[in-house]
Amino acid sequence: MPVAKHSDPLHGVTLETVVTSLMNRYGWEELSRRIRIKCFSNDPSIKSSLVFLRRTPWARKKVEDLYIHASHEKA
């Protein structure tokens, strides 16, 4: 039986995975330059970023868009 493919590139990817992957790829300094939010520039951590991004839809969208863009660059 064939497995259905999801059209959503974030299907099954947690926000923690997204933030960790971007931090490992770019580092906090570059992330704060690419997406100007304080959780990336002032005492950044995965935990504080997750709290902020879960409460702030516009910022989460920017982070998810960067993750999708970065994952396409690898391929």
C-alpha positions in Angstrom: 0.0 0.0 0.0 1.5 3.4 -1.0 2.2 5.9 1.7 0.6 9.3 1.1 3.0 12.2 0.9 2.1 15.4 2.7 2.3 18.7 0.8 3.2 20.5 4.0 7.1 20.5 4.3 6.8 21.0 8.1 4.5 17.9 8.6 5.9 15.9 11.5 8.7 18.5 12.3 8.5 20.0 15.8 9.2 23.6 16.4 12.1 22.6 18.6 13.6 20.7 15.7 13.2 23.8 13.5 14.8 26.1 16.0 17.6 23.7 16.8 18.4 23.0 13.2 18.5 26.7 12.3 20.7 27.5 15.3 23.1 24.7 14.4 23.2 25.9 10.7 23.5 29.7 11.3 24.2 30.3 14.9 22.4 32.8 17.1 24.1 35.9 15.7 23.2 35.1 12.1 19.7 34.1 13.1 19.2 37.4 14.8 20.4 39.2 11.7 18.1 37.2 9.4 15.1 37.4 11.7 15.1 40.4 13.9 13.5 39.1 17.1 14.9 39.6 20.6 14.8 35.9 21.5 17.6 35.4 19.0 19.7 38.4 20.0 19.3 39.0 23.8 20.5 36.0 25.8 19.3 33.4 23.3 18.4 29.9 24.1 16.3 27.2 22.6 13.8 27.3 25.5 13.3 31.0 25.4 12.9 31.0 21.6 10.3 28.2 21.8 8.2 30.1 24.4 8.3 33.3 22.3 7.6 31.6 19.0 4.7 29.6 20.3 3.0 32.8 21.5 3.9 34.9 18.4 2.5 33.6 15.1 4.2 36.2 12.8 7.6 35.3 14.2 7.0 31.6 14.1 6.0 31.9 10.4 9.3 33.7 9.6 11.3 31.0 11.4 9.4 28.2 9.6 9.8 29.9 6.3 13.6 30.2 6.9 13.7 26.5 7.8 11.9 25.5 4.6 14.2 27.7 2.5 17.3 26.3 4.3 16.2 22.7 3.8 15.7 23.3 0.1 19.3 24.7 -0.1 20.7 21.3 1.1 19.0 19.3 -1.6 
